Structure formats: C-alpha cells, structure tokens
Amino acid sequence: MNLSAWLTYLETLHPEEIELGLDRVRLVASKLGLDFSSKTVISIAGTNGKGSTSCFLVSLLQAAGKSTGLYSSPHLLKYNERISINGADVKDSVLCHAFSRIERVRKDISLTYFEFGTLAALLIFAESELDYIILEVGLGGRLDAVNIIDADLALITNIALDHTEWLGDTREKIAFEKAGIIRQGGAVIFGEDDIPESLEKVISSKHARLYQSGKDFECYVSDGNWNWQGQGFKQAHCMHVTKIAEASLLDFFPSNAAMALQAMLLLNIDVTEGMLEQAYKQATLTGRFQIIERGYTLVLDVAHNPHAASYLSRNIQRYFPKQNVHILLGMLSNKDSQKTLSSLQGIASSWYVASLENSRGSEAKILYNELQIFAQNRVSLFDSVQEAFHKAEQKMQANDVLLVTGSFYTVADVLELI
C-alpha cells in the first residue's frame, strides 16, 4: 500500500477516534522491541504552544550539532509533517515500512489512528541514529500514547481549558492529566508563573525538580532585543538575542523560546550566543502567526481555543494597530466557539465564517448566530473555507489584514489555495 492507502486503512481500525489509555499501545510497543536507552527523550505537553516550543528546541539542538527526531500533531498539509529527523519530514516509504511492521505484530490489538502513528514515530526514532527525541503529547499527557516512553525531561507549556470532555472542566483537573508525563526524580519545566496545585502535588509526590517561568527562568524583550536568564543545576546563566525581526516566531512566542533554552541548560548542552541567535532567527513554523503579503496582509494562525485566541488578539493589536482586520474563521464543533469568538471580536472589522468539511466541523450557521451578539451585520456566511477565502480576497484593500484562524483545518484549507 502507498501512504494514502495506509492512512485510509488506519482510520478503519478502531471504532473511536480517541481512546485514552496505554495498555494496548504498550503491548504493541513491546512486540516491536523498542529501545531508547541510548537516546535522550524530551516530552512536551500543554494546552497551547507545544509546536513553537518544539521548533525552538529542535533549532537549538541542531545548532549545537545534535541529531534530533521530532514527533508532533496534527499536520497541516501532509502526514509526513508529524515525524521529522534533523528537521526534514520522513519519506512516504519510511512511514509505509513502519506501518507494515506494526500491522504484522499487532494482530488483533485495536489501535486508534493516533496510536498507530505514534508507534510508527517511535519505531522510526528507535532505529535511527539520534541524540535527542522530542515527543509532543497529543491529548493531555497521563494517558496519551507518547507517554509509554519515559521522558528524561518534561516540559509543560501552559494549562488552559480545552478538550474538557476528555481532560476535565477545570484547570486543576487538566493540570493533573498533563503532569502524567513527569517521571520519578525527573525534572519538569513549567511555562507559566501561576502553577496549579494539582501539578505541584504530582511534582512533590514524584520528588521531581521544578523549573518555573518567572521564578527559575524568565525572558523579556527590550529595545528589540530578547533577553533571558535561567537557573541550571549549579549556576545561573544570562543570554540574549539582538535585533529580533518583527513578527518572527521569537517575537511572537518569546516565553516558549525561554522554555527551550532552559531545557538546553538542564540537558547540559553549551549554547553560545552565536548559536542562540542563529537558531532562533531561523526558526519558522507554518500556521503560527505566519504572515504572507498578497497585495494585502494575510495572517495564518491555528489558534482554536479561548486561551490561544486571546493571545492572538493581543498580538494582532500589537502588530497591526491601525489596520482593518477581517477574520476568516472555521472551527471544530467540540471547541468553545463562543468564548473563542469573544476573544477575537475586539479586533474584527468583519467576519467570514465557514463550515469545515471535517466530520467534526462546526456549521457556519452556528458561528454566525453566536457572532450576532456583537458583530450583527458584519458577518458573512459560507459553506466552505475555500468559498470564504475567495470572497474575502476580492474585498481586501492594500492596507487590510485577513486573519485566517479557528482550526488547523481552516488554515490547511487556505494553505492549499495559495
């Protein structure tokens, strides 16, 4: 089978898209004989910011001459984006070979699409000459498939309300699930200054070492320079990046860059300021405040929950304070669309809301009705993202900003058009 056929097949293997739990994945992993004893594993959990944190960390490791494997999800255009080695997406043939080997050993063990893909990533990494493996958690942490591997270092970017039907409806409950990636006696980096009590309890019970933003490390931007200071095992360190490019990944996600540098400190990898500048100035990530000039300004961002939308809104106001911002939005039906829309409504001159073709997509009419509270006649309704984008482009003026957001699927649909 080719990759497309494999991916179609994987969608048929399990009755549920998500089934949290590690027993089935562990059993298949044991049959594969996965061995990570010679590699250092870093697991990254968090409601938002996993992608940019991983991107910064991979850039730093590569600047230090280290070989890396990165597993992330979801993808935007190609499944291969989920598994990269030394910054390059793996080839179709590599994925198909891994899928075939998993299929041979799993027998009657049922695996979800995500679990099958996670095992493929782990198999590819285990059999590659890699120094460091970075695993992004798909959902939560404690019962996520990547958690069958004991991480040498855990990063938790932030904790906010999302996937509440699976992780719980409070920040404390969600924090407990994400804390599941922490190992006995290990180290954990937390990217917020407000730490939930449930996370603190897990850290204490596992006798883990906590390195917290605002306490053990911090960053600030001054006069266009990114400044950082952090605490290693033995001594404090200070570093900076000069003349940050406006609207670069570092400019947009400075705190996530700080987490990545703190991780390098705990991994005992020397980072010179030259390496730091090279790594961070070259770091890019599709669909994260991605700016494209098309006779107007197009901004692509995968923000899909209130926490991410609020952060996006603040940065749109910072970068485009005097421009008309028009929002093209499509969302999944299991997201808190009302609060997400509320977080964005202050920056919107007009809205183009679209239905998503995905089976979990929210109907545009639902978003349209929710927007009537504060947008009234400034909302246009479309059956597809493609239709909405074509209409929006026709109306954009040279000084306008078109923000495409709400879901990975929304951004992916537009990427396929441009």
ROGUNU-349896 format. One record per residue (C-alpha): residue number from 1; chain; z, x, y; residue in one letter. Coordinates in steps of 0.25 Angstrom, whole numbers, m for minus. Example, Ala and Ser with C-alpha at 12.3 -4.5 7.8 and 13.67 -1.06 7.14 Angstrom:
2
PT num cadena    c3    c1    c2 residuo
PT   1      A    31    49   m18       a
PT   2      A    29    55    m4       s
//
This chain:
418
PT num cadena    c3    c1    c2 residuo
PT   1      A     0     0     0       m
PT   2      A    m2     4    14       n
PT   3      A     9     4    25       l
PT   4      A     5   m10    30       s
PT   5      A     5   m16    16       a
PT   6      A    19    m9    13       w
PT   7      A    25   m15    25       l
PT   8      A    20   m29    22       t
PT   9      A    26   m27     8       y
PT  10      A    39   m23    13       l
PT  11      A    40   m36    21       e
PT  12      A    40   m44     8       t
PT  13      A    51   m36     0       l
PT  14      A    63   m43     6       h
PT  15      A    66   m58     9       p
PT  16      A    73   m54    22       e
PT  17      A    68   m45    34       e
PT  18      A    83   m39    35       i
PT  19      A    93   m38    24       e
PT  20      A   105   m29    29       l
PT  21      A   111   m21    18       g
PT  22      A   110    m7    12       l
PT  23      A   111    m9    m3       d
PT  24      A    96   m11    m6       r
PT  25      A    91     0     3       v
PT  26      A   102    10    m3       r
PT  27      A    97     7   m17       l
PT  28      A    83     9   m14       v
PT  29      A    86    22    m6       a
PT  30      A    94    27   m18       s
PT  31      A    82    25   m27       k
PT  32      A    74    33   m17       l
PT  33      A    84    45   m17       g
PT  34      A    84    46    m2       l
PT  35      A    91    59     2       d
PT  36      A    95    62    17       f
PT  37      A   105    73    14       s
PT  38      A    96    84    21       s
PT  39      A    94    75    33       k
PT  40      A   102    70    45       t
PT  41      A   101    55    47       v
PT  42      A   104    48    61       i
PT  43      A   105    33    60       s
PT  44      A   103    25    73       i
PT  45      A   108    11    75       a
PT  46      A   109     2    88       g
PT  47      A   104   m11    94       t
PT  48      A    94    m4   103       n
PT  49      A    90    10   106       g
PT  50      A    88    15    92       k
PT  51      A    74    19    94       g
PT  52      A    75    27   106       s
PT  53      A    88    34   101       t
PT  54      A    80    38    88       s
PT  55      A    68    42    97       c
PT  56      A    77    51   105       f
PT  57      A    84    57    93       l
PT  58      A    71    60    86       v
PT  59      A    65    66    98       s
PT  60      A    77    75    99       l
PT  61      A    78    79    85       l
PT  62      A    63    83    85       q
PT  63      A    65    91    98       a
PT  64      A    76    99    90       a
PT  65      A    66   102    79       g
PT  66      A    71    92    69       k
PT  67      A    63    83    60       s
PT  68      A    66    68    60       t
PT  69      A    64    55    53       g
PT  70      A    66    42    61       l
PT  71      A    67    28    55       y
PT  72      A    66    17    65       s
PT  73      A    63     2    66       s
PT  74      A    56    m7    69       p
PT  75      A    42    m1    72       h
PT  76      A    32    m6    83       l
PT  77      A    18    m4    78       l
PT  78      A    19     4    65       k
PT  79      A    29     4    54       y
PT  80      A    28    19    53       n
PT  81      A    35    20    66       e
PT  82      A    48    17    59       r
PT  83      A    48    30    51       i
PT  84      A    45    43    59       s
PT  85      A    46    58    55       i
PT  86      A    47    68    66       n
PT  87      A    42    58    76       g
PT  88      A    30    53    68       a
PT  89      A    29    40    61       d
PT  90      A    27    41    46       v
PT  91      A    14    39    40       k
PT  92      A    10    26    32       d
PT  93      A     8    34    19       s
PT  94      A    23    39    20       v
PT  95      A    28    25    22       l
PT  96      A    20    19    11       c
PT  97      A    25    30     2       h
PT  98      A    39    28     5       a
PT  99      A    37    13     4       f
PT 100      A    31    15   m10       s
PT 101      A    43    23   m15       r
PT 102      A    53    13   m10       i
PT 103      A    46     2   m17       e
PT 104      A    46    10   m30       r
PT 105      A    61    12   m30       v
PT 106      A    66    m1   m24       r
PT 107      A    61   m10   m36       k
PT 108      A    68   m24   m34       d
PT 109      A    77   m20   m22       i
PT 110      A    73   m28   m10       s
PT 111      A    71   m21     3       l
PT 112      A    68   m26    17       t
PT 113      A    56   m21    26       y
PT 114      A    66   m13    34       f
PT 115      A    74    m7    22       e
PT 116      A    61    m3    15       f
PT 117      A    56     4    27       g
PT 118      A    70    11    29       t
PT 119      A    69    16    15       l
PT 120      A    55    21    18       a
PT 121      A    60    29    30       a
PT 122      A    72    35    23       l
PT 123      A    63    39    11       l
PT 124      A    53    46    20       i
PT 125      A    64    53    28       f
PT 126      A    71    57    16       a
PT 127      A    59    64    10       e
PT 128      A    55    71    24       s
PT 129      A    60    84    29       e
PT 130      A    68    78    41       l
PT 131      A    80    83    48       d
PT 132      A    85    70    54       y
PT 133      A    83    56    51       i
PT 134      A    85    45    61       i
PT 135      A    87    31    56       l
PT 136      A    86    19    65       e
PT 137      A    94     7    60       v
PT 138      A    86    m6    59       g
PT 139      A    97   m16    60       l
PT 140      A   112   m14    62       g
PT 141      A   116    m2    54       g
PT 142      A   126    m4    43       r
PT 143      A   117   m12    34       l
PT 144      A   103    m6    39       d
PT 145      A    95     1    29       a
PT 146      A    95    14    36       v
PT 147      A   110    14    34       n
PT 148      A   108    18    20       i
PT 149      A   107    33    25       i
PT 150      A   120    39    30       d
PT 151      A   117    44    44       a
PT 152      A   123    57    49       d
PT 153      A   123    52    63       l
PT 154      A   123    37    68       a
PT 155      A   118    32    82       l
PT 156      A   121    18    87       i
PT 157      A   113    16   100       t
PT 158      A   119     3   105       n
PT 159      A   125   m10   100       i
PT 160      A   120   m24   105       a
PT 161      A   117   m38    99       l
PT 162      A   104   m38    91       d
PT 163      A   102   m42    76       h
PT 164      A   114   m51    77       t
PT 165      A   110   m59    65       e
PT 166      A   112   m46    57       w
PT 167      A   122   m38    64       l
PT 168      A   132   m47    71       g
PT 169      A   132   m54    84       d
PT 170      A   142   m45    91       t
PT 171      A   141   m30    96       r
PT 172      A   153   m27    87       e
PT 173      A   146   m32    74       k
PT 174      A   133   m25    77       i
PT 175      A   140   m12    80       a
PT 176      A   147   m13    67       f
PT 177      A   133   m14    60       e
PT 178      A   127    m3    67       k
PT 179      A   140     6    65       a
PT 180      A   136     6    50       g
PT 181      A   127    18    52       i
PT 182      A   139    27    55       i
PT 183      A   144    35    43       r
PT 184      A   158    40    39       q
PT 185      A   161    52    48       g
PT 186      A   148    52    55       g
PT 187      A   144    52    70       a
PT 188      A   139    40    78       v
PT 189      A   132    40    92       i
PT 190      A   134    27    99       f
PT 191      A   125    24   111       g
PT 192      A   134    14   119       e
PT 193      A   147    16   127       d
PT 194      A   152     3   122       d
PT 195      A   155     4   107       i
PT 196      A   159    m8    99       p
PT 197      A   172    m8    92       e
PT 198      A   165   m10    78       s
PT 199      A   157     2    80       l
PT 200      A   170    10    84       e
PT 201      A   177     5    71       k
PT 202      A   166    10    62       v
PT 203      A   165    23    68       i
PT 204      A   180    25    67       s
PT 205      A   180    20    52       s
PT 206      A   170    30    49       k
PT 207      A   176    41    56       h
PT 208      A   163    43    63       a
PT 209      A   161    51    77       r
PT 210      A   156    42    88       l
PT 211      A   148    48   100       y
PT 212      A   147    37   110       q
PT 213      A   138    35   122       s
PT 214      A   145    36   135       g
PT 215      A   157    44   128       k
PT 216      A   152    55   120       d
PT 217      A   138    56   126       f
PT 218      A   130    50   137       e
PT 219      A   118    51   146       c
PT 220      A   114    47   160       y
PT 221      A   101    48   168       v
PT 222      A   102    55   182       s
PT 223      A    90    59   191       d
PT 224      A    80    56   180       g
PT 225      A    88    66   170       n
PT 226      A    94    61   157       w
PT 227      A   108    67   155       n
PT 228      A   116    67   142       w
PT 229      A   129    73   138       q
PT 230      A   135    71   124       g
PT 231      A   146    76   114       q
PT 232      A   143    84   102       g
PT 233      A   153    87    90       f
PT 234      A   158    99    98       k
PT 235      A   153    99   113       q
PT 236      A   147    91   124       a
PT 237      A   133    92   128       h
PT 238      A   124    88   140       c
PT 239      A   109    87   141       m
PT 240      A    99    81   150       h
PT 241      A    84    77   151       v
PT 242      A    78    79   164       t
PT 243      A    68    70   171       k
PT 244      A    67    58   162       i
PT 245      A    54    51   162       a
PT 246      A    56    37   168       e
PT 247      A    55    26   157       a
PT 248      A    55    37   146       s
PT 249      A    63    34   133       l
PT 250      A    74    43   138       l
PT 251      A    75    36   152       d
PT 252      A    75    22   145       f
PT 253      A    85    26   133       f
PT 254      A    94    37   139       p
PT 255      A   106    33   131       s
PT 256      A    98    33   118       n
PT 257      A    93    47   121       a
PT 258      A   108    51   123       a
PT 259      A   112    46   109       m
PT 260      A   100    54   103       a
PT 261      A   105    67   110       l
PT 262      A   119    64   106       q
PT 263      A   114    63    91       a
PT 264      A   108    77    93       m
PT 265      A   121    82    97       l
PT 266      A   128    77    85       l
PT 267      A   117    82    76       l
PT 268      A   120    96    81       n
PT 269      A   105    98    86       i
PT 270      A   104   106    98       d
PT 271      A    96    99   109       v
PT 272      A    91   107   121       t
PT 273      A    88   100   134       e
PT 274      A    73   104   132       g
PT 275      A    73    97   118       m
PT 276      A    80    85   124       l
PT 277      A    70    84   136       e
PT 278      A    58    85   126       q
PT 279      A    64    75   116       a
PT 280      A    68    64   126       y
PT 281      A    56    65   135       k
PT 282      A    46    64   124       q
PT 283      A    54    52   117       a
PT 284      A    46    39   117       t
PT 285      A    48    26   109       l
PT 286      A    38    15   108       t
PT 287      A    42     2   113       g
PT 288      A    55     7   120       r
PT 289      A    53     5   135       f
PT 290      A    39    10   133       q
PT 291      A    31    10   146       i
PT 292      A    15     9   146       i
PT 293      A     7     8   158       e
PT 294      A    m5    m2   157       r
PT 295      A    m8    m5   171       g
PT 296      A     6   m11   171       y
PT 297      A    18    m6   165       t
PT 298      A    21   m10   150       l
PT 299      A    35    m8   144       v
PT 300      A    37   m10   129       l
PT 301      A    51   m11   124       d
PT 302      A    57   m16   111       v
PT 303      A    70   m22   117       a
PT 304      A    73   m34   109       h
PT 305      A    88   m38   111       n
PT 306      A    96   m40   124       p
PT 307      A   102   m26   124       h
PT 308      A    89   m20   124       a
PT 309      A    83   m29   133       a
PT 310      A    94   m27   143       s
PT 311      A    92   m12   143       y
PT 312      A    77   m14   144       l
PT 313      A    78   m23   156       s
PT 314      A    87   m13   163       r
PT 315      A    77    m2   161       n
PT 316      A    65   m11   165       i
PT 317      A    72   m13   178       q
PT 318      A    75     2   180       r
PT 319      A    60     6   178       y
PT 320      A    53    m6   184       f
PT 321      A    62   m11   195       p
PT 322      A    51   m17   204       k
PT 323      A    40   m21   194       q
PT 324      A    38   m35   188       n
PT 325      A    42   m34   173       v
PT 326      A    35   m44   163       h
PT 327      A    41   m45   149       i
PT 328      A    33   m48   137       l
PT 329      A    43   m52   126       l
PT 330      A    43   m56   111       g
PT 331      A    56   m56   103       m
PT 332      A    61   m58    89       l
PT 333      A    68   m71    86       s
PT 334      A    81   m65    81       n
PT 335      A    83   m58    95       k
PT 336      A    92   m63   106       d
PT 337      A    80   m66   115       s
PT 338      A    88   m74   125       q
PT 339      A    97   m62   129       k
PT 340      A    85   m52   128       t
PT 341      A    77   m61   138       l
PT 342      A    89   m62   147       s
PT 343      A    90   m47   147       s
PT 344      A    75   m45   152       l
PT 345      A    74   m57   161       q
PT 346      A    78   m50   173       g
PT 347      A    66   m40   173       i
PT 348      A    55   m50   169       a
PT 349      A    45   m55   179       s
PT 350      A    38   m63   168       s
PT 351      A    39   m65   153       w
PT 352      A    28   m65   142       y
PT 353      A    35   m70   129       v
PT 354      A    28   m69   116       a
PT 355      A    31   m73   101       s
PT 356      A    31   m62    91       l
PT 357      A    23   m63    79       e
PT 358      A    34   m57    70       n
PT 359      A    41   m67    62       s
PT 360      A    54   m65    69       r
PT 361      A    48   m66    83       g
PT 362      A    53   m76    93       s
PT 363      A    43   m86    98       e
PT 364      A    39   m84   112       a
PT 365      A    43   m98   116       k
PT 366      A    58   m95   113       i
PT 367      A    58   m83   122       l
PT 368      A    50   m92   132       y
PT 369      A    61  m102   132       n
PT 370      A    72   m92   133       e
PT 371      A    65   m86   145       l
PT 372      A    65   m99   153       q
PT 373      A    79   m97   157       i
PT 374      A    76   m86   167       f
PT 375      A    61   m84   167       a
PT 376      A    55   m98   168       q
PT 377      A    40   m97   171       n
PT 378      A    39   m82   170       r
PT 379      A    37   m83   155       v
PT 380      A    24   m83   147       s
PT 381      A    24   m87   132       l
PT 382      A    15   m80   122       f
PT 383      A    12   m82   107       d
PT 384      A    11   m67   105       s
PT 385      A    15   m53   111       v
PT 386      A     0   m50   112       q
PT 387      A    m3   m62   120       e
PT 388      A     8   m60   129       a
PT 389      A     5   m45   131       f
PT 390      A   m10   m48   135       h
PT 391      A    m6   m59   145       k
PT 392      A     5   m50   151       a
PT 393      A    m5   m39   153       e
PT 394      A   m14   m48   160       q
PT 395      A    m4   m51   170       k
PT 396      A     3   m37   173       m
PT 397      A     1   m31   186       q
PT 398      A     1   m16   189       a
PT 399      A    16   m15   193       n
PT 400      A    20   m25   181       d
PT 401      A    29   m21   169       v
PT 402      A    26   m28   156       l
PT 403      A    39   m27   147       l
PT 404      A    36   m30   132       v
PT 405      A    49   m31   125       t
PT 406      A    57   m40   115       g
PT 407      A    54   m34   102       s
PT 408      A    48   m23    94       f
PT 409      A    37   m33    90       y
PT 410      A    34   m37   104       t
PT 411      A    32   m22   108       v
PT 412      A    24   m19    96       a
PT 413      A    14   m30    99       d
PT 414      A    11   m25   113       v
PT 415      A    10   m11   108       l
PT 416      A    m1   m15    98       e
PT 417      A    m9   m21   110       l
PT 418      A    m8    m9   120       i
//
